[in-house]
């Protein structure tokens, strides 16, 4: 039996993976569109390939990352339609899914066996998935709760591999990804996360992953200094575009050709520099607007049809650092807006959005960093609802 010293559900998922890998069962892995989600998908995919090399030959592992501007956060009906002809299969949702109640019901009806590995806050109840790992669920006895999703997927991989004869060294290739994701998602570096990061940084010193080698070489990164990890490796990996619902960073991390990885790494580094410049311009414009208005509002709430969704979080973080109050930024589409929020540590953004949930189509995340999707007609109402909530909370 697998050791019980893992978060709730880890043992059951590990046993399910072992059985599925033995039979070569079809696998779909849906991951959030950031480095934590991408690393989670890569770890899980490579775990299946370690357990059964036929997965590499048969290519019966499919991956999917959502276009946040068109699909919002989490599992979408668009994604389920994309995989409609692949049921039955194991459907993994990593770094998302814990708030996708309706979508998981649909996936189950389609014939998928749904497994969620997520670290986001739970909205009162759990979706009807077959198996779940989320350390924030009720009756969780594991003492540490603040994993990145990739850290949880790594714990699942660790539990799974402990039941095999594979050498322990195979875990090094996985833990380096969990470490980068933990740093990228700004999880607290203590207890289990400290162990994952320390092990991952040690592994990164001798990494054989061509994509990381390319980023280290081209970025001239000193991987023993966290600042360089952020600027030279993590930031480019978060500057991807999607190609047929697959993130470029996924291709970089799984590619074995040095020539291809160098070309893709150059592209990601260039895009990161462009994104950084654009973010600085956006922050400056917003600061000028806020300062000119002399707005004494309890929060910052702005929307535009210009801002790309992937930049909202970093811009909101900078505004939070300047103004020390909740920041909600939205990319407006034709009918709906997708938003990202950053809040002071003492304020729970998910609770704030829960108080206004009647106005939202979807929402979720962490207390200080979360997101939502809503109809454009509800933007002003949502702002007023948040102002009312924060006036009581602050």
Secondary structure, 3 states (H helix, E strand, C coil): CCCCCCCCCHHHHHHHHHHHHHHCCCEEEEECCCHHHHHHHHHHHHHHHHHCCHHHHHCCEEEEECCHHHHCCCCCHHHHHHCHHHCCEEEEEECCCCCCHHHHHHHHHCCEEEEEECCCCCCCCCCCCCEEECCCCCCCCCCCCCCCHHHHHHHHHHHHHCCCCCCHHHHHHHHHHHHHHHHHCCCCCCHHHHHHHHHHHHHHHCCCCHHHHHHHHHHCCCCCCHHHHHHHHHHHHCCCCEECCEEHHHHHHHCCCHHHHHHHHHHHHHHHHHHHHHHHHHHHHHHHHHHHHCCCCCCEEEEECCCCHHHHHHHHHHHHHHHCCCEEEEEECCCEEEEEEECCCCCCHHHHHHCCHHHCCEEEECCCEEEEEEEHHHHHHHHHHHHHHHHHHC
